[in-house]
Amino acid sequence: MGRIAGVTAAETRERLLQAAAEVFAERGYDGTRVADIAAAAGVSNGALYAHFSSKADLLVSALKAHGPLMLAKLLAAAPDRSVAELLLIVGRWLPRRKGAPGHLIVEALVAARRDQEVARPMRDYLGERADWLADLVRAGQAGGELDPALPPDALAHFCLLLSMGSALITPNLHAVDDEEWSAVLTRVVAAFAPPATPQTEAEPPR
């Protein structure tokens, strides 16, 4: 199995990323061989290595391809949405997340604890997302939506913890009522708003 006739290099890469997402989700990172992914994609090992340098590279690349930041999609679809509204929408979705992106992030996080070859690109992957979130927080602060006293990097880290934790604690392990979860999130996001300005008492008429 070499390069498939009539298939471009970009299509071969996409085929490999899709196969990687499915095989890693099914067998886990440690239980997957490069040959398994190549076979699932219908290409040779050599064709795989023409696109990816290692199994770790393939894992993180599959995560980037199949786990896009939902906030970025929502912002692109409705750029006038407030930052607080975006955080609420994504937060409400987190307990119900499922599919390849959730499986991939779990495999990548677990593998990164044991394998430095995975840990290095995962630090970059998480760093990029943390930077994006921190920039979003700064934009919300500049627009008067979020409290300027909030440290953007710490709030971005908080959002990452919620996102990654939701991939580990799936609904089949522990579920939460949608309305109750939404009520808690609403209170949390409301705490990010700028503090109310105390109203000054009106001067008595002269």
N, C-alpha and C positions, 0 to 999 in steps of 0.2 A: 504494500500500500504506500504509494508515494503521493504526489500531488494529484488531486482528482481532476480529470479532464474537464475543461470548461468552467472550472471554479477559480475565481481570482484569489490572490493572496489575502485580501481583506475578508473574503468570504470564508477562507480556510481558517483564518484567525478567529472569526466569529463562531465558526463551527466548533473549534477547540474550546473556546470560552464557555459555550453552552454545555458541551460535554463535561468540562471540568466542574461546572456548577452542579450538574446532576450526579456525577460520580462522587465528588467530595461529599455531597449531601447524603448519599446512600451509604458510602463506605467509611467516611471520615478521612481526615488528612493522613493519619498514620497507616490506615488500611488501604490507601490508594497508591498504585504505582503509575508512573508516567505512561507505561505501556497500556494501562487500563484506559486512560483518557484518550490516548492516540487511537486505540481500537474502537472506543465509543464514538469518536469523531470520524472514523473511517479513513485515517491517514497513518503514515509510518511514524516511528519515533523520530526519524530524521526531520520529517516535515514539522513535527511539533517543536523540535529544538531550533528550527529556523525562525520560529516566532517567540519562543520563551526559553530563557536560559536554564530554568530549573523548575521543580515541582512547586517550590515556594513562590517563585515568580508567577507561575500559573495560578496559584491560589489567590494571591493578592490581586492579580489582574482580573480574575473572574469576579472577585468581590467588587472591584471598581466598576466593572461592566454591568453587573447584575444587582448591585446595591446602591444605585444613585441616591443622593440626598433628597428626600421627599420635600424638604423645605425649599430647595432650589427649584423643583418642578412647580410647586405651588406659587412661588414668587414670580416665576416666568409666566405662569398662566394668568395671574392677577397681580400685577406689580403694584397696584394701589392698596392692597391689603395691608393692614397694620401688622407690625411685628408681633404684637400680643395675640392677634387673631391667628397668625401663622403657627405660633407656638401651641395654641389651644387645639387647632385642627390636627396637627401632628401628634400631640400628646394624647388626644382621644383615640387616635388610630393605633398607638403603640401596643396596647394589650391584646389587640386582635391581629397583629402582624403574623404572617405565615409565608411559606414558600422559600425559594432558593436563597434570597438575600439573608434571611434570618439564620438559616443553616450555615451559610458560608461564614458569617461573622463569628458564630460560635466556634466553628472549626479553626478559623484564623486566630482568634483570641487564645484558644487552648494551645494550639501549636506554637504560638509566639512565646508562651511561658517555658517551653522546652527547647525550642529550636531558634538559635540566633539568626539563621538564614530567613526565617519567617518574621522574627521580631523586628529586624531592621526596616523592611518595607512597611510593616504594620505601624511602626512609629511614624513613618512619613504619612501613611494613609490617615491615621487618626489625627495627626498634626494638621493636615490640610483641612479636615473637616472642622477641627476646633478653631482654626484661623478663620474659616468661612463663617462659622457661628459667631465668633467674637466680632467680626466686621459687621454682621447683621445687628448685633446688640448695639454697637457704636452708632449705626445708622438710626436705630430706634431711639437712642439717647439724643442724637442730634436733632431728631424730629420731634422731641418732647414726649415720646410715647413711653420711654423707659427711664427709670430713675438714674440720673447721671452719676450718682454715688456708687452704683453697682459696678464691681470690677468685671469688665467684659470677658476676660479669660476665665474667671471663676464661674461665671454664668454659663459660658460655653461648655466648660467641663461638666457642670451639673446636667446640661442637656445631653451630653454624650453618655453620662452614667445612666440616665433614664433610657436612652435608646439602646445601649448595649445590654442593660439589664432586662429589657423587654424581650430581647432575643433569647435570653437564657431561661426566663420564667415565662413559658408559653401558656396559653389558655388551658391546655390539657393537663398542665401541672398545677396551676392555680389561676382561677378566673376571678374577675371582679365585675360587679354590676356596672353597666355603662353609665347610668345616671349618677351613681355615687362617685365613680372615677371622674366624671366630668365636673361634678361639684367641687371635688378636691382640687382639680387642676385650675378651675376658675379662681379659687381662692389663692392658689400659689401664684398664678400669673398676675392677678390683681396686686399682689405684693411687690411686683416688679415695677409698678407704675410710679411716676414721680409723686412725692409726698404732697398732700393737699396744702395749698397756701391758706393760712388762717385769714379769715375775713376780718377786716378792720371795722370797728364799730362806727356807725354813722355819727357825724357831729350833730349835736342837738341844734335845733333851729334857733337863730338869734332874733 
